[in-house]
Amino acid sequence: MDLKICGITSHDELDIVDQEGASYAGLWSGIAGHPRNLSDKSLTELAERCQNVAPVAVCVKRPVAELWNLIRETRVRHVQLHGFNPPRDIAFLKDRGVTLIKTVHVNDDGESPVDRLVDSYRTAGCDIFLIDRFGGRQAIGSSGVCLCSRSVARWLDRLEGARVWLAGGLTPDRICGLPEDRRIEAVDVDSAARMACGAIHRKAARMLVLAARSPNLFEAA
Ligand SMILES: O=C(O)c1ccccc1N[C@@H]1O[C@H](COP(=O)(O)O)[C@@H](O)[C@H]1O
């Protein structure tokens, strides 16, 4: 499995994620007031600093035309729409050659507020669905809480045929416990990449990369 580490805010964090071998680095834009939200300048600088890791612009409410104006001259070609976007937002970015990741927010009962939009997202050209735990409109990500395996299995079935990533409270041991049927292409982590909710930590990032690459590593030990 590939690994995305989300919420990068500094050169040091970006270098850790890049050097330790994560596949994707999440760069926040358009979530006013959030501590990990980046200015346009910082997002551009961090994206240009990526060597091996692919930068992903992660947005909640930013208008997609404005977002495109920001990223078009950068190396960012992956966008994660993390919120309640209409399908036309996906079509807009797909027309411009972006690889589009749409978060499917799933609550603790296994239900999603975007359930009725999923088919339209597919029709609009969504490349990847990211299943993430939803704790309510004020807690739409970075929850540090995992979904139960039954909800994950249900959504994997619902998204049959699509590329799927998974997020929500994932730790190295939880990644090892995920089904190994290759339906989950990548895992997306925020909380477990940090020490005490602080900065991204090199050893934590290394453990996550190891778990994602060799899911049975800890079971075998
Ligand atoms: O990464 C962040 O800083 C972030 C902030 C606000 C909303 C979402 C955020 N990231 C997304 O949260 C999940 C993973 O979170 P965790 O591992 O459960 O803490 C994933 O979808 C990230 O893209």
The ligand as an SDF file (V2000), in Angstrom:
LIG
                    3D

 23 24  0  0  0  0  0  0  0  0999 V2000
   -4.2960   16.5500    8.2050 O   0  0  0  0  0  0  0  0  0  0  0  0
   -4.8640   17.4910    8.7170 C   0  0  0  0  0  0  0  0  0  0  0  0
   -4.2460   18.3630    9.3550 O   0  0  0  0  0  0  0  0  0  0  0  0
   -6.3490   17.6210    8.6020 C   0  0  0  0  0  0  0  0  0  0  0  0
   -6.9610   18.7390    9.1430 C   0  0  0  0  0  0  0  0  0  0  0  0
   -8.3420   18.9060    9.0490 C   0  0  0  0  0  0  0  0  0  0  0  0
   -9.1050   17.9640    8.4100 C   0  0  0  0  0  0  0  0  0  0  0  0
   -8.4920   16.8310    7.8590 C   0  0  0  0  0  0  0  0  0  0  0  0
   -7.1220   16.6290    7.9490 C   0  0  0  0  0  0  0  0  0  0  0  0
   -6.5160   15.5200    7.3830 N   0  0  0  0  0  0  0  0  0  0  0  0
   -7.2390   14.3950    7.0000 C   0  0  0  0  0  0  0  0  0  0  0  0
   -7.6110   13.6710    8.1880 O   0  0  0  0  0  0  0  0  0  0  0  0
   -7.5830   12.2810    7.8870 C   0  0  0  0  0  0  0  0  0  0  0  0
   -6.5760   11.5170    8.7140 C   0  0  0  0  0  0  0  0  0  0  0  0
   -6.6520   11.9150   10.0440 O   0  0  0  0  0  0  0  0  0  0  0  0
   -6.2440   10.9680   11.2930 P   0  0  0  0  0  0  0  0  0  0  0  0
   -5.1220   10.0720   10.8730 O   0  0  0  0  0  0  0  0  0  0  0  0
   -7.4950   10.2380   11.6700 O   0  0  0  0  0  0  0  0  0  0  0  0
   -5.8440   11.9670   12.3260 O   0  0  0  0  0  0  0  0  0  0  0  0
   -7.2260   12.1660    6.4110 C   0  0  0  0  0  0  0  0  0  0  0  0
   -8.4080   12.1700    5.6380 O   0  0  0  0  0  0  0  0  0  0  0  0
   -6.4590   13.4320    6.1580 C   0  0  0  0  0  0  0  0  0  0  0  0
   -6.4820   13.7630    4.7730 O   0  0  0  0  0  0  0  0  0  0  0  0
  1  2  2  0
  2  3  1  0
  2  4  1  0
  4  5  1  0
  4  9  2  0
  5  6  2  0
  6  7  1  0
  7  8  2  0
  8  9  1  0
  9 10  1  0
 10 11  1  0
 11 12  1  0
 11 22  1  0
 12 13  1  0
 13 14  1  0
 13 20  1  0
 14 15  1  0
 15 16  1  0
 16 17  2  0
 16 18  1  0
 16 19  1  0
 20 21  1  0
 20 22  1  0
 22 23  1  0
M  END
$$$$
